[in-house]
Amino acid sequence: MQAAIDRVMQTYGMMVNLTPVQEAEAREKVSNFLKDKGGDEHDLAVEGLKYLVGLQRANDAQLTSALRPVAAVEDRAS
């Protein structure tokens, strides 16, 4: 499983700029996600990458929705 996690982190690292702390957090999250999964290295790597990209999209959506009211307030003040 370690090889799959390494593949996930290598691929994800090409997609997203991560600080060392963020990389360690992402590695821990994907490790926990994959620990009870079955399959070969390729399948595990695909599932792990899908998981991290899904987390990123969810975080991006939360940030976007959190910023919308601020933008609306700024528009009204103009």
WODA-V539154 format. One record per helix or strand of 3 or more residues. SS is the DSSP state (@ for helix, = for strand). FROM is the first residue (numbers start at 1). TO is the last residue. If there is no record, write none. Layout:
# WODA-V539154
SS|FROM|TO + SS|FROM|TO
This chain:
# WODA-V539154
@|2|15 + @|20|34 + @|41|77
